[in-house]
């Protein structure tokens, strides 16, 4: 909400250089929160099937973004940073 009120959309946030040093912090927080969600779903087995689908969908999106980020960094460094 803070970034949206400043006029930064998803693309603006993704390319914002000032957030690059905090990328590991955001990634760690995301993984921790997804882990907590999976733990709570496993603990409460009587929950709605939609909760499980949503958490697994979010996990797939985060995993896809992580793979894209790693591959993109590897490709850029292999091309000499161009």
Backbone as JSON, one array per atom type, in Angstrom:
{
  "sequence": "XXXXXXXXXXXXXXXXXXXXXXXXXXXXXXXXXXXXXXXXXXXXXXXXXXXXXXXXXXXXXXXXXXXXXXXXXXXXXXXXXX",
  "N": [[0.82, -1.19, 0.0], [1.96, 1.21, 0.73], [3.89, 1.61, -1.27], [2.25, 1.72, -3.52], [0.81, 4.05, -2.99], [2.8, 5.85, -3.34], [3.09, 5.83, -6.0], [4.4, 3.74, -7.18], [4.19, 1.02, -9.14], [3.77, -2.57, -9.63], [5.75, -3.15, -11.53], [7.41, -0.94, -11.22], [8.31, -1.31, -8.62], [9.66, -3.71, -8.91], [11.82, -2.96, -10.44], [13.08, -1.12, -8.91], [15.95, 0.18, -7.72], [16.72, 0.79, -5.15], [15.66, -1.1, -3.48], [17.04, -3.41, -3.88], [19.25, -4.2, -2.12], [17.79, -5.25, -0.02], [16.63, -7.55, -0.87], [17.31, -10.29, -0.05], [16.26, -10.21, 2.54], [13.49, -9.79, 2.16], [12.96, -12.11, 0.73], [13.6, -14.11, 2.61], [11.69, -13.51, 4.6], [9.36, -14.03, 3.16], [9.6, -16.79, 2.63], [9.61, -17.75, 5.24], [7.02, -17.0, 6.11], [5.45, -18.45, 4.28], [6.21, -21.0, 5.04], [5.17, -21.04, 7.65], [2.46, -20.88, 7.01], [2.07, -23.31, 5.65], [2.66, -25.05, 7.76], [0.58, -24.45, 9.57], [-1.6, -25.23, 8.01], [-1.12, -27.95, 7.84], [-1.3, -28.66, 10.47], [-3.93, -28.05, 11.11], [-6.04, -29.99, 9.91], [-8.66, -30.01, 9.13], [-9.37, -27.91, 7.6], [-10.55, -25.7, 4.95], [-10.52, -26.84, 1.56], [-9.88, -24.89, -0.25], [-8.15, -23.17, 1.07], [-5.81, -24.68, 1.16], [-5.25, -24.87, -1.57], [-4.8, -22.19, -2.22], [-2.54, -21.55, -0.66], [-0.65, -23.35, -1.72], [-0.65, -22.43, -4.34], [0.4, -19.84, -3.99], [2.9, -20.59, -3.06], [3.92, -21.84, -5.34], [4.05, -19.63, -7.08], [5.96, -18.02, -5.77], [8.16, -19.74, -5.83], [8.54, -19.92, -8.59], [9.2, -17.24, -9.18], [11.58, -17.04, -7.73], [13.22, -18.9, -9.07], [13.26, -17.69, -11.59], [14.58, -15.29, -10.93], [17.13, -16.22, -10.13], [18.03, -17.52, -12.46], [17.94, -15.39, -14.27], [19.86, -13.65, -13.14], [22.1, -15.28, -13.43], [22.25, -15.5, -16.26], [22.65, -12.82, -17.0], [25.12, -12.3, -15.79], [26.65, -14.13, -17.2], [26.71, -13.02, -19.71], [28.38, -10.91, -19.51], [27.32, -8.8, -18.07], [25.69, -7.21, -19.66]],
  "CA": [[0.0, 0.0, 0.0], [2.83, 2.38, 0.79], [4.49, 1.81, -2.58], [1.19, 2.13, -4.44], [0.49, 5.44, -2.73], [3.91, 6.65, -3.87], [3.06, 5.76, -7.45], [5.21, 2.63, -7.67], [3.4, -0.17, -9.43], [4.56, -3.79, -9.54], [6.94, -3.01, -12.38], [8.27, 0.06, -10.6], [8.93, -1.91, -7.44], [10.59, -4.74, -9.36], [13.03, -2.36, -11.0], [13.59, -0.12, -7.98], [17.29, -0.2, -7.3], [16.92, 0.98, -3.71], [15.19, -2.29, -2.76], [17.91, -4.54, -4.19], [19.97, -4.74, -0.96], [16.87, -5.9, 0.91], [16.04, -8.72, -1.51], [17.38, -11.48, 0.8], [15.36, -10.04, 3.7], [12.14, -10.05, 1.68], [12.87, -13.53, 0.38], [13.57, -14.86, 3.86], [10.39, -13.29, 5.24], [8.36, -14.73, 2.36], [9.75, -18.23, 2.86], [9.18, -18.02, 6.62], [5.57, -16.9, 6.17], [4.88, -19.6, 3.58], [6.42, -22.16, 5.91], [4.18, -20.98, 8.73], [1.15, -21.21, 6.43], [2.04, -24.76, 5.44], [2.6, -25.68, 9.08], [-0.78, -24.29, 10.1], [-2.5, -26.06, 7.22], [-0.87, -29.35, 8.2], [-1.77, -28.84, 11.85], [-5.4, -27.98, 11.1], [-6.37, -30.77, 8.73], [-10.08, -29.89, 8.81], [-9.59, -26.64, 6.92], [-11.14, -25.69, 3.62], [-9.58, -27.19, 0.48], [-9.44, -23.67, -0.93], [-6.98, -22.66, 1.78], [-4.66, -25.45, 0.7], [-4.96, -24.48, -2.96], [-4.26, -20.83, -2.24], [-1.17, -21.58, -0.12], [0.2, -24.02, -2.71], [-0.52, -21.51, -5.47], [1.36, -18.79, -3.6], [4.22, -21.22, -3.01], [4.37, -22.03, -6.73], [4.42, -18.32, -7.62], [7.22, -17.59, -5.15], [9.22, -20.61, -6.36], [8.78, -19.47, -9.97], [9.92, -15.96, -9.13], [12.93, -17.31, -7.25], [13.95, -19.54, -10.17], [13.47, -16.65, -12.61], [15.59, -14.36, -10.44], [18.44, -16.88, -10.16], [18.41, -17.74, -13.86], [18.19, -14.09, -14.86], [21.16, -13.2, -12.64], [23.13, -16.12, -14.05], [22.36, -15.15, -17.66], [23.24, -11.49, -17.12], [26.54, -12.37, -15.48], [27.32, -14.89, -18.26], [26.85, -12.16, -20.87], [29.25, -9.8, -19.17], [26.59, -7.71, -17.44], [25.03, -6.35, -20.65]],
  "C": [[0.87, 1.26, 0.0], [3.42, 2.66, -0.58], [3.46, 2.27, -3.61], [0.83, 3.59, -4.23], [1.6, 6.38, -3.21], [3.99, 6.6, -5.39], [3.93, 4.65, -8.02], [4.32, 1.42, -7.89], [4.28, -1.41, -9.26], [5.83, -3.72, -10.35], [7.91, -2.02, -11.77], [9.0, -0.48, -9.39], [9.97, -2.93, -7.86], [11.89, -4.15, -9.87], [13.64, -1.31, -10.08], [14.93, -0.57, -7.42], [17.49, -0.07, -5.79], [16.44, -0.22, -2.89], [16.11, -3.5, -2.97], [18.69, -5.05, -2.98], [19.09, -5.51, 0.01], [16.23, -7.16, 0.33], [16.16, -9.98, -0.66], [16.46, -11.4, 2.02], [13.93, -10.35, 3.3], [11.95, -11.51, 1.34], [12.79, -14.4, 1.62], [12.23, -14.72, 4.58], [9.29, -14.03, 4.49], [8.41, -16.23, 2.61], [9.29, -18.59, 4.27], [7.65, -17.98, 6.74], [4.89, -18.04, 5.42], [5.08, -20.88, 4.38], [5.44, -22.2, 7.06], [2.79, -21.33, 8.21], [1.02, -22.71, 6.18], [1.95, -25.51, 6.76], [1.19, -25.62, 9.66], [-1.79, -25.11, 9.32], [-2.36, -27.53, 7.59], [-1.43, -29.64, 9.59], [-3.3, -28.88, 11.9], [-5.89, -28.68, 9.84], [-7.83, -30.65, 8.32], [-10.39, -28.6, 8.07], [-10.2, -26.82, 5.54], [-10.11, -26.1, 2.57], [-9.1, -25.96, -0.28], [-8.23, -23.06, -0.24], [-5.72, -23.37, 1.3], [-4.27, -25.04, -0.71], [-4.31, -23.1, -3.03], [-2.81, -20.82, -1.74], [-0.23, -22.25, -1.11], [0.38, -23.16, -3.96], [0.47, -20.4, -5.19], [2.77, -19.35, -3.54], [4.78, -21.42, -4.41], [4.79, -20.7, -7.35], [5.76, -17.84, -7.06], [8.38, -18.43, -5.68], [9.55, -20.22, -7.8], [9.55, -18.17, -10.02], [11.36, -16.15, -8.68], [13.78, -17.94, -8.36], [14.24, -18.51, -11.26], [14.58, -15.7, -12.19], [16.99, -14.96, -10.53], [18.91, -17.06, -11.59], [18.73, -16.42, -14.54], [19.55, -13.54, -14.42], [22.3, -13.99, -13.29], [23.33, -15.75, -15.52], [23.0, -13.78, -17.85], [24.73, -11.54, -16.81], [27.3, -13.17, -16.53], [27.54, -14.05, -19.5], [27.7, -10.93, -20.58], [28.53, -8.6, -18.6], [25.87, -6.79, -18.4], [23.55, -6.53, -20.61]]
}
